[in-house]
């Protein structure tokens, strides 16, 4: 039986009604403004207020400039993306090696920076002559070598996020005639990956960490490093992408004291469609989006409510970065949050209203929570809400 023949529940009637209505309208009414005012009262410091105001103006106008013009003292930047922005001037024309998920991601980011991608280079000939997702021309390494005079002076960005692979590509490009000084290596970290989620809080004794969306497990190791000599009691980690899950299982094995679950986190147990890209951007998608993909690269995964999986467990710290499913995941963790009052690091940039509606939701559980915002990117990505 094909995926399209199976009955798969997506979402629930009661989940995130206010948020869905806001997203559907594409605007903010009186209810949203009232929520925002209440959240603002709970902000912990000046940085949080500056980030909040910038996101509020961006949500109202769609003008990314409110975020990109934030002074550096209000942003936590230390990443490969920072290097790209500094090395590639606005208006530049580049080539991008790799027309996969990472290449598409970078092409979108570069467009926001005012950098033009003239062509993708990809060893897979079936991806050309034009990339379906972006409309950008696709050439092969053979095309590049045969027409090197057209490309020799262009900046070439390698999108592959694995360093040994990126280094191998670099050598092949040099052999083809691209000048080494014009090659910018793979993007291994497009955000402040070490500090993000952990640079606001100080570790305490006996921390118990819940990692929703663990990708390859690196965040769990960052957590262990953050705990330092104090150590930690346990980690509960969730990763729904089948390939990422297998990778994380292998990587996390030496860490110990870590339970890894092959589930997405949501408000209830259910089956959903999932874009299994084996990348950080893997996410729950609607049936309509699955059909647009013709179910290629689409998996069926199960979600669980944290209240069910971790019932009765002691929890001190929850991190969520699950590509827009944070609201539903918080709905499914309300009992856990009420009983444990954990500190939290929640991504609030996947949907325009998240920075208000997610904060409003946690404040409904504990009205005395304090909220902080930190921003880790050049554009609208990587804003994290800290709750304590």
C-alpha positions, 0 to 999 in steps of 0.5 A, a space after each residue: 500500500 502506498 503512502 498516499 493510500 494510508 490514513 494519516 492524521 495530521 494535527 488535531 482540531 484543538 491544537 494551536 487554533 489561535 496560532 493557525 488563525 494568525 498564520 492564515 490571516 498573515 496579520 496581527 490583530 488585537 489579540 496578538 497585540 495584547 499577547 505581545 504586551 504581556 510577553 514584553 512585561 516578562 522580558 529579562 533584559 535590554 537585549 531581549 527587548 531589542 530583539 523582541 522589538 526587531 521581530 515585532 516590526 519584522 512580523 508587522 512589515 515583512 522588512 528584514 532590515 529590522 533584524 539585519 540592522 540590529 547592532 552587533 551587541 544585540 546579536 550572538 554571532 560566531 559562525 561560518 555564515 558570518 564569514 560568508 557575509 563578510 567575504 562576499 560583498 552585496 551584489 556579488 555573483 557566485 557559483 554554488 557547488 551542490 544543488 541539494 538541501 544545503 545548497 538550496 538553504 544557502 541560495 536562499 540565505 545569500 539572496 537575502 544578503 543581496 548575493 546572486 547565485 549564477 549557477 549550481 555545480 552538481 555531479 548529478 546530471 539529472 538535476 540540470 539544466 535548471 534546478 526545479 526548486 530555485 530556477 537556478 542553472 545547474 552545470 556539471 563539473 565537466 561543463 565547468 572544466 570545458 567552459 572554465 574561461 566563463 567561471 575562473 574569476 567567480 567566487 565559488 561556494 562549496 555547500 557540503 557541510 562535511 569537511 572531508 567531502 568539502 575538501 575533496 571537492 575543493 581539490 577537484 575544482 582546483 584541478 578543473 581550473 578554479 583559482 584556490 583564492 576564489 573558493 570558499 569552503 563548506 559551511 560547517 556551522 551557519 550559526 553560533 553552534 557552541 553557544 546557542 541554547 547554552 550561553 544564557 544559563 549557567 549549569 546546575 547540579 543534576 541537570 536532566 536535559 530533553 533535546 527535541 530535534 537532536 539532529 546528529 546528537 551534537 547538541 547533546 554533547 554541547 549540553 554535556 560540555 556546558 555541564 562540565 565538571 558538575 556532570 549531568 543526570 540524564 538526557 532524553 533525546 528525540 529525532 524523527 528523521 530515520 537517517 538522522 536517528 541512526 546517525 545520532 544513535 551511533 554518535 550518542 552511544 559513547 556519551 552514556 546516560 542518554 535515551 534516544 527516541 525515534 519520534 517527533 514531539 507534538 500535542 498528541 500521539 499521531 502519525 504525520 507526513 515528514 520531509 526526511 531530508 537527513 538534514 537539520 531542516 527535516 520537518 513535519 509537513 502537511 498532506 498537501 505538501 507531501 503530495 506536491 513532492 509526489 511523496 518523494 523523500 517523505 516518510 511516515 513518522 510517529 509523534 509523542 507528547 512529552 507528557 506521555 513519554 516522560 511522565 513522572 520523570 524529573 526534568 530541568 532543561 528542555 530545548 526545542 528546535 523542531 522546524 515550526 512544530 514547537 507550539 504543538 510540542 509545548 502543548 504536549 508538555 504542559 504537565 511536565 512543565 507545570 510539575 518540573 518548572 524546567 528552564 527552556 531554550 525554544 527556537 521562535 523563528 520558524 513562524 512569524 508569530 512564534 516569538 509571541 505565541 510560544 512565550 504566551 503559552 509558557 506564561 499560561 503554565 507558569 505566569 512567573 516565568 521570565 523570558 529572554 531572547 537571543 539572536 544568532 543569525 544575520 537574517 531572520 533565522 536562529 532566534 532563541 527564547 530562553 525561559 526560566 
